[in-house]
Amino acid sequence: MGATRMKKIKRYLLNLVLPVFYYGAVTGILTAAIVTLYKWCAMHVIEFSMDAYAYLREHLYWLAAIVPALFGVAVLLYLVYKKWPNLRGGGIPTSVGILRGLITFKWLRNLLGGFVLSMCSFLLGVPLGNEGPSVQMGTAIGAATLAPMRKNQKAWGRYAMTGGACVGFATATGAPICGIIFAIEEAHERISPIILLVATVSVVFGKITSDLLSPLLGVSTSLFTPMSLETMGLGSVWIPVVVGLIVGVFAVLYLSYHKLIRRIVNKTLGKIKSFYKIFAVLLLTLALGLVSTNFISTGHGLIEELLDGNVALYMIIIALFVRATMTLFANSSGVTGGIFLPTLAIGASIAAILGEVLMMLGLGQEYYSFVLVLGITACIASMMKMPITAIVFAVEALSCYNNILHVIVVVAIAFAITEIFRVKSINDKVLENHVEEQSAGKTRKVLEGFVTVQNDAFAIGKQVRDILWPSNLFVLSITRNPDAEAEVDEHGGKTLHAGDVLHVRYATYNQPTTNAEIMAIVGEQEIAVQETSVV
């Protein structure tokens, strides 16, 4: 009995604990180091871009050289996106697709491409952010840790990539707990002990690395300047109710607007080469930047100015419409960059307008920053449909630790409105388009068959619910090995043992690739499946 117990403990350590800490630590350290360097580069590139726009306003004759240069950049981007489509658009939807097994990619290409192409966007002032490329680079680094490993370790790939994505998000936003929540709320949309463990270990090592490197490079570990918000009493609960209603309704309109712009870009203008659309984005960005920097770049500067109350009401209204249109147009056209921070800028603009109106109606000046913070929080909950992340982000990044009740109220109302109207998050809509583009012209097969869990397979000792199976794979039944100790825990999760026979059904566009993923989980074997009409 003692020997059997020791064998189980050894297998648990070798098959779960040690891989989690190895992949979590390596991925966390590497991702945080590279993303911190990326933030340093982005900071200087954005500063140079803002200085260049200020100079250009005083020396308009340079436009004669800059416009042809933008034409050349558009040609280059068009050729890059045509050859490597995964580098297009926001990094978070692409990464989520990769983590869910919906999209395939090459890690080195995405790492270098995301870094260089987003820097190009920052230099030109395109209203896209750095958090998307940070998540995509973290995903790529997670995949890189698997490159030298043996075949029986490949099943750890999506776990390591999840850890990298979480660290990328946490380092970019300065919100480590949000980075962990990202794994279960956005990346995989489910709670799993293994996913949580990998995400936590990765973020811990990433946080330590970021805190050590950031001071050396002069990079802030916080997304926004720390604020001092007053504690609001129960008598002010009506404020988050109003903010939640306004932002929630706007989120429905904004997500419908995104659908309209994507239809215009992809269908109405579908016959026009994407090169012209990219050039139009760059040209419009240049024109808007000559008017005001509030209309371009990531939106971080605009949010800071709004929090300081330094933007006139008419400028906020104009910036809201211009930034909403340009961010969606740039993303739909495929220009590399994130949409998380630009979307927060839109939420902050809505809240700033509401704050100005409330002050005109007699609300005190001291409530203005509080309304802005609630607006940003409601924006995450409604436009991105990440309510848990929104609550944690409000505490971590927006200093709302003394006003938890108000945060919960604004998140609940804003999220409920988008649920009532059944709108999908902006990330889900972008992901759907990525998947459609990748599967265009391919034949989808629905296959069914049996696989056996081999000795020393990745699946041994893990519950079915905790394994990241290939996308659209269902385990229909398990035939137990008579010699194994079959167990079903109190929550219904079935622990797998060597010799268990799994009846599986899955849909795929690439059968050899999916079979390879299955074998990485259950062990090498001949997989006999047949096509079925059942979905």
N, C-alpha and C positions, 0 to 999 in steps of 0.2 A: 504493500500500500504506500509506504514511504517512497519507494523507487518510482512508482507511477506519478505521485505528486511532484517529485523533483523533476521528472521528465516534462510534466505539464508546465512547471515554472520556467524551465530552461527554454521550452518552445515558445512560451509567452514572451520571454525576454528577447530571444533571437528573432522571432517572427513579428513582433509588434513594438516593444519598448525601444530597443536599440535602433531599428530603422527610423522610427518617429523622431528620435533625438538627433540621429545623424542627418537625415534629410532636412529636418527643421532647423538645426543649427547652421549647416552649410548654406542652405538656401537663404535663411534669415540674414546671415552675415554678408554674403555676396550681394544680395538684393539691396540691403540698406546702404552698403558702400557705393554701389553703382548709382542708385537713385539719389543719394545725397550729392554725389558728383554731378548728376544730371540736374538737380535743383540749383547747384552753384552755376553751372553753365547757363541754365534757363534764366536765372536772376540777372546775369550780366548781359545776355542776349536781349532780354526784354528792356533793360535799362538803355542799352545802345539803340534799340528800336525807337523808344520814346524820345531819346535825344535826336535821333535822325529825323523823326517827324517834326520836331520843334524846329530843327534847322531847315528842313524842306519848306516849311510854311513861310520862312523868310527868304528863301531862295528857290522860287518856283521854276526857274529856268532848268533846274536839274530834272524836271519831269521828262524832258526830251530824251534823257538817257535812261531814266528809271522805268518808263513804260515799256520800251523794247526789252529791258532786262527782265521785267515781269513776264513778258511773252516767252522769253527763253526758259524761265523757271517753270512756267506752266507746261511747256513742252517736255521738260525733264520729268516733272511730276507725273504727267500723263503716261510717259513711257515706263516709269517705275511702277505705277499702279496697275498698268496693263499686264506687266510681267509678274508682279507680286501683289495680287488683290487684297491679301490679308493685312497689308499695311495701310489700307484706306480707312478713313473715318475714325471714330472714337475707339480707344483701346479697351475700355471696360466691356462693351458688348462683345467684342472679339474674344477677349480673355474668358468671359463667361461661357461663350460657345465652345471654346477649347476645353475648359474645365468640365463642362457637361458632356463632352465627347461628341459635340455636334460639328465641330470645325477642326480640320487638321492644319498643321503649320510646321515651319522649320524654325527652330529656336534661335539660331545665330542670325538668320535673316531678320527675324522680328525684333531681336534685341538691338542690332545695329540700325535697322530701318526705322524703328520707333524713335530711337535717340536722335538720329540725324534729321529725319523728315519733320519731327515736331519742332526741332530747333529752327528749321526753315520757316515754319508757321509762326513761331514767336518773333523771328526777325522781321517778318513782313507785317506783323500785327494782326493776323487772322484771329478772330474772337473765339479761340479754343484754348483749353487748359492743359496743364502738365500732369494731372492725376491719372488720366486715361493711359498715356504712354508709360507712366510709372507702373501701373498695374500690368500692362502688357509686357514690359521688360521683366518684371518680377515673375510672371508666368513663364517667360522664356528661360530665365535663370533656373527656375525650378526644373524645367525639362533638361537643362544642361547638366544638372547634378546626376541625372540618370544615364547620360551618354556613355560613361565608361563601365557601367554596371552589367552584370550577367543577365541573361534573359529572364531568370526567375525573380529578378528585382524590378522588372519593367512595370509591374502592376502598381508600383509605388509612384509612378509618373504623375498621375493626376492629383495625388495627395501632395507631392512635392511642389507641383505647379500651383496648387491652391495656397500653400504656405507662402510661395513667392508673390502671388497676387495680393495676399493679405498684407504682406510687408510693404509692397509697393504702394498700396492704398494708405496704410498707416504712416509711412514715411512722407508721402506727398501731402497728406492732410494734417499731420501732427496729431493724429487721433488713434493710438494703438488699440484701444478697446474696440473702436469702430472697425479697425482692420480685422479683428477676430470675428466680429459680428458679420462682416462682409462675407465670410466663408459660408455661413449657414443661411443668411437671409437673401443674398443675391447670387452668389456663385452656385450653390447647390440646392437652395430652397428646402433644406431639411436639416434636422439636428442629428448629428452622428458623433459618438464619442471619439472616434478616430479622427474625423475631420476637425473637430474642436481641438484635439490634442496637437495635431500637426500645426494648425493655425496658431495656437497659443505659443508653442515652442518657437516657431518661426518668428512671430512678432516679438517675443521676449528678446531673442538674440538680435533681431533687427533693431529694436529700440535701443539696446545697449550700444550697438555699433553706430547708430545714427547720433546718439548723444555724445559719443566720443569724437566722431569726425566733424560734426556740424560746427562746433566752435573753432576748429582748426581752419575751416573753409569760410567762416563768417556767414554760415547759412542758419536761418532761424528754424528751430524745430517745431514752431507753432505756425498754423496757417494764418491766424489773425492776431493782431496786437491784443494782449490780455485786457479784458474789460472789467469794470467794477459796476455790476448791476445791483440796484437796490432790491431788497426782498419785498415781494409784492404780497399783500394780504388777500383774503378771500373776497373782499369787496372789489377787487380788480379782475376777477375771473372772467368777467364779460369781455375783457380785451382779447384773450386768446380765442374766445368764441367768435368774435368779429373777424379777427385775423384769419382764423381757420376757414371760415365761410368764404371770405374774399379770395384767399389764395387757392382754396380748393376749387372754386368756380373757375378762376383764371387758369388753373392747371388743366381742367377739362378743355377749355378753349385753346390753351397752348398745345396740348397733345393733339387736338383736332387740327390745329394750324400746322403742326409738324407733318401730319398725314397729308394735308393739302400741298405743302411745299414738296414733299417727297413725290407725290403724284405728278406735280408739275415738272420736277427735275427728271424723273425716270420715265414718265409716259408722254406728257405733252411735249417735252423737249427730248424725248427718248431717241429721236433720230439724229440729234445733234451730238457730235463727239464730245466725250467727257472733257477733252482738252479745253474746249471753249467754255465749258462751265467752270473749270478750275481757273481759267484766265479771268472770267467774269468775277469770281470770288476775290481774286487778288486785286483786280482793278477797283472793285467797289470798296475793298478794305483800304486801299490807298486814298481814294476820294474821301471816305469817312474819316480817316486818320488826319487828313488835312483840316477837317472841320473841328474835331475834338477827339482826344485820346480816350474819352469816356465811351466812345462808340466801338473801340477796337481792343485788341489784346485779350488777356485771359479773363478780365473782370475783377481781379483781385484789387487793383487800384481803385476801381469804382466802388467796391464794397467798403473799403477803408474810408474813402471820402464820404460815403453815405453815412457811415457810423459816426464820423466827425461832424456831420451836418453841414458839409461845405458845398453841396450841389443845389442849384436853384430848382424849383419845382418843375418849371417848363423843360429844363434840361433832363430831369429824371424821366419825364413822360416820353420825350423824344428818344432817350437812350433805351428805355424799355422796349419800344417798338423796333428800333433799329437793331439792337443786340439780339432780340428774339428772332428776328428775320435772318440776320447774318449768321448767327450760330447754327440755325437749322439749315440754311442754304449751304454753308461751308461743310457741315457734316454730311448732308445728303449728296453733295458733290464729291465726297470722298477725301477731302483734305485731312491730313493726319493731325490729330489733337483730341483732347478730352472735352467732354461736355458737362462734367460734374461742376467745376468751378464757374463756368459761364452760366449754367443754370441757376447756381446760387446767386449770381449777380442779378439775374432776372427776378428771383424771389425777393432779393433785397430791394430792388427797384419798386416792386409792387408794394412792399411793406413801407417803404419810404414815402410813397405817394399817400398811402393810407394814414401814415403817421402825421404827415403835413395836414391832411384833411381833419384828423381828430384834434390836432392842436388848434386849428381854426375854429373848431366847435367848443373849445375850452379845456381840452386835455392838457395837463402840465408838460413842460419841456422835458422833465425828467423821465417821462414815459417813452420818449422818441426812440432811444436806443433799444429799449425793451421790445417795442413793436417790431423793429428791424430784425432783432434776433429771433423773435417768434416767426416772422415771415420767412426767414432763411430755413428755419426748422420745418415749417409747414411745407416749404418747397421740396425738401428731401422726401418727406412723407407722401406727397401727392404726385409730383411730376416724375419722381424716380420710384415711388411706391416702396420705400424702405422705411417703414415706421419705427422699427426698433433701432435701426441705425440713426434715424433722425433724433430720437430721444437721447441716445448716447452721445451723438455729435454735439447736441446742444449743451450737454454737461462738460464734455472734454474740450471742445474748441470754442464754445461761445459763452462760457462762464455762467451757465444757468443752474448751477448746483443748489442755489437757494430758492429756485422757483420751479421745482419738479412738477408740481400739480399743473401749473400753467402750460408747461411744455407738453405734458401728456394730453391735456385738453385740446391744444392747437393741433397736435399730431392726429388725435382720434378724429376730429372733425374734418380736417383736410383730407385725410385718407379715406374716410367714410364717403365723402362726396365723390371721389374718383371711383370708388367701388359701386356706388349707386348708378353712375353713368357707364360703368363697365369699360373704362378706358384702360389701355395697357400702358405700362411705364415706357418712357422714351428709350431706355436700354433694351427692353424686350422688343420694341418695334424695330430698332436698328439691328438687333440680333436676328430677327426673322428674315430681314432682307439679306443679311450675310449668308444665312443658311440657304435661302432660295437661290442666290447667285452661285453658291458653291455646288449645289445639286442640279443646276440647270442642265438639261440634256442627258441626265443619268437616269437609269432605271432602278426603281426601288423594289427590293425583294423582301417578302416576309417569310422567314425560315423557322423551322421547328425541328428539334432533335434532342439528343441526350449527351451529356458530358459527365465524366467521372473525375472527382477530386483526387489528384495524384498525391503520392507521398511527398512531403516537403513543399507542397504547393502554397502559394500566397494565401489562398482562401482558408486554410486550416486554422481553426481556433477563432475565426471571425464570424460574426453574424451576417446573414444575408443582407440585412438592411444597411450595414456599415460598409459594404463593398461598393466601390464605384464601378459598376458594370458598364459595358458599352451602352451607348445611348439607345433607348427603345428596346432594351432587353428585359424580359420578365422571367423569373424563376417560377414555373407553374407548380412544380412539386419536387419533393426530395425523397429518394429511396435510400434509407439508411443502410450503412454497412452493419451487418449483424454484430460484428465484434466491437463496434464503437459505442461509446456511452452517449446515446442520443438525448439531447436536452432541448427543451423549449422554455425560455425564461418567462417571467411573469408578464412581460410586455409583448410576447409573441415573436421575439427575435430568435431565429434558428441558428445555432452555432454549427458550423460545418466541420466535418472530420474526413480524414483520408478514406477513400472508398465510397463516399456518398455519391449517388447518381442523381444529377440534376436534370430535370425536364425543362428546357428553355425554349423561349420563342422570342425572336427579335427581328426588327426591320433594319435593312441596311442598303446603302448605295454601293458599298465596296465590301463584298463578302470576304476576300482574303485578309483585308485589314482588320475587319471585325473578328474573324476567327483567331487572328494573332492576339488580339486583345483578350479574348476569352481564354486562350491557352496561357497567357501571362498570369491569369488569375487562378485557373484550376490545374495547370500543368500541361506539359506537352502530350499530345495524343492525336489520333485521327478523329476529326469531328465529322460525324455523319448526320447531315440535316437534309430535310426536304422542304420544298417550297409549299406554302399553304396560303389559302385565301383569307384565313382568319387574321384580323389585325389586333 
